[in-house]
Amino acid sequence: MFGYKSYRFSMAVTKDQLLNVYSGAVKRFRVRSVEGLVLDIDAKHLRQFTTEDGIYGLFELTTTADNKFLKITKIR
């Protein structure tokens, strides 16, 4: 995608940790991309990947050139 940036990262969030999201105590997740960059992601963008076990997998965050959120895709 021209003018867009993408960042890959892994997540392993247990169902107990997700309770903090639903209670409002956690609003953002801080992850490290495979390139070593630290990313802050709004928890609301990860809801679609929530299972009864939590959130697990390798993901790709796509942003505009000025780092505005576009989408997150689960890779595996």
ROKELUM-563416 format. One record per residue (C-alpha): residue in one letter; x, y, z. Coordinates in steps of 0.5 Angstrom, whole numbers, padded with zeros to 4 digits, always signed. Layout:
N
AXYZ
...
END
This chain:
76
M+0000+0000+0000
F+0003+0007-0002
G+0004+0012+0003
Y+0002+0007+0009
K+0006+0004+0014
S+0005-0003+0017
Y+0008-0006+0024
R+0008-0014+0026
F+0007-0016+0033
S+0005-0022+0037
M+0000-0022+0043
A-0001-0026+0048
V-0007-0024+0053
T-0010-0028+0058
K-0018-0028+0059
D-0016-0026+0066
Q-0012-0020+0063
L-0018-0018+0059
L-0022-0017+0065
N-0018-0011+0066
V-0020-0008+0059
Y-0028-0010+0060
S-0028-0006+0067
G-0025+0000+0064
A-0018-0001+0068
V-0014-0002+0061
K-0016+0002+0055
R-0009+0001+0051
F-0004-0004+0050
R+0003-0003+0049
V+0007-0008+0045
R+0013-0009+0041
S+0014-0010+0034
V+0018-0015+0031
E+0023-0009+0028
G+0023-0007+0036
L+0019-0001+0036
V+0014+0000+0042
L+0007+0001+0039
D+0001+0003+0044
I-0006+0000+0041
D-0013+0002+0043
A-0016-0004+0046
K-0022-0003+0042
H-0018-0004+0036
L-0017-0011+0038
R-0024-0013+0040
Q-0025-0017+0034
F-0020-0022+0036
T-0022-0024+0043
T-0024-0031+0044
E-0026-0034+0050
D-0019-0036+0052
G-0016-0029+0051
I-0012-0025+0045
Y-0007-0029+0042
G-0003-0029+0035
L+0001-0025+0030
F-0002-0019+0028
E-0001-0013+0023
L-0002-0006+0024
T-0003-0001+0018
T-0003+0006+0019
T-0003+0012+0015
A+0004+0016+0013
D+0003+0020+0019
N+0001+0014+0024
K-0007+0015+0024
F-0010+0008+0025
L-0013+0004+0019
K-0013-0003+0021
I-0011-0009+0024
T-0010-0016+0021
K-0009-0023+0024
I-0004-0026+0021
R-0004-0033+0025
END
